[in-house]
């Protein structure tokens, strides 16, 4: 069962070469144009990818700039608060001074010190100077208070402006973050596009290789090319030989009764060790080693004009292929046995010959049982042109 699964897996992995990829190309030239288009699509997606990535990076930079500015502004706000406190203290001090001076004015007639100061004037003019001086001191201090108050207003305005700026910056950060989100979505779309294009490029390249290896011309229609070069018909499995026994029921020479079914065509006239070829392009589907009846056997899967076939080769001396190998009609899959060299284990052959079978379906895959496959066997002489029994052929065609 495991072997069958393996065979199927191998088959599935080789057959899609022709059928996969959403290609509408009819020939290599068109297929190459599709490849170029996929490459352009990939390049465009790659461009979009890196452009989006750098947009994301610059948005991230802008966010970190805004965050730095918010931090700086916070310390500016702190400084402004401290300045306001210091100015308030200065204002208090100055107001006290002013109050003292005003008191001096108010009690000018009663205060001795002031009177002494005034009346110690040596002349009328000195008296006036002294009176004006004390007024000026009051005026000066008044001016100081005003300027301190102005500075407080300035600091409060600064504080407000900075707070507004913080709101503005936080909003900007929010906008940038949602921009990054949508850029991230765009980026994943472009990454997916690039990956899709890449897998299209690879499968198209595989298709191109497949058709190039088949020898298809640049403008040759694939269907024609595959039919001629991919789907060969059957050739004889040997370069020379003669039919020694036919496929089918043998008729009793006396009673005319049909007896003993022979599942293939026996081809003799070759020494043990002679090359045996695959009758058509295909894949090795099944191998049996040293069966007591049939000896070493190779079964090859083919698809000819859309129909599945298996060819079988029995009594082989050597087997040159393994299950899963792709073969052409030029591949030597083994050598003729059935004589003395295989006599130690082979009991159903008395001399060197090839027992060659053709059946519909894939024995081991479509039909797991040998008996079922046998019911779908064809007479090889109806598929491949052989000369009459006893007459030698010297060509595989
Ligand atoms: Zn036979």
Boltz pocket constraint, residues with backbone or C-beta under 6 A from the ligand:
constraints:
  - pocket:
      binder: B
      contacts: [[A, 245], [A, 262], [A, 264], [A, 265], [A, 266], [A, 354], [A, 355], [A, 356]]
      max_distance: 6.0
